[in-house]
Amino acid sequence: MVVLPRFAVGMILARKLTAADNPYDAIFASRRGTWLSPNNVRRQWRQARADTDLAWVTPHTFRKTVATLIKEETDTKSAAAQLGHSSEEVTDTYYIAKPTQAPDVSDILERLGAHRNGRPAPDAHKTMHIDDKPGCQPR
């Protein structure tokens, strides 16, 4: 069982009131009252985002966003449970966004450039960035 936030419950209840009658009591059913096929949902989503700058947003994007948010606020175990994964490893590997920039630990790494007498190496106050071109240049 998954507990939904109030806003989602409200949206689903509103949708249920307007959903066509169907033998499955499905909230999101096809025009014929049958279950929606995943291919049709993907096609409808492509059409909905056509002529927008949202081509990159997919159902997987939504799942990744949910997993990342839950992991940042709680832990990977909770994110995996929300997504219905039996393995935290799957959630961590494929769904939780990784930081695009490593944390700034340059002050720790400065020790590598210190002279034997403990004084900082020349230009130790400048930060090097590996993505600068050409090579690493101080900023």
Steps between C-alpha positions, in 0.01 A plus 500: 500500500617852418378807689435793268530869586174694549532688170522171307205349686294811420591481131417129480166547676411785263598283203289211630193724501547578130625157387273305268331195645698185432490141623833538683411822687826633355572868549707519184331283240495496122204636304367143488522464879802270495839543665728751331791343318844634593565575131188717480597687817848566357347619171261733681786636708707567185204686349443703818859625506524558125599855407641557849852492636406195710603226256747374759224432758389136502316282753845382609589865571208525741607182679859624524380832643290324765784261592755780525276723711412219740864391530612859573234540770515148649702211356540263206293230672195729510552603137520136392182416692311792342598384152413138580857375465611198695861613474648828622783437254269537199357821641842644576653400166220597261265740676681723749671794330869531571656837580632670187784656695717339761502667840767765551773320692781706350611617845561137598685428176720806551705286738629311198665815370657615825879520533669276753524791742120521504472827308253505210635442154515803266157593360335267753217749542385456140242235421558264209203374298539186294242609244688817403662491157782452412597278789461617857539874540472689828204731549 
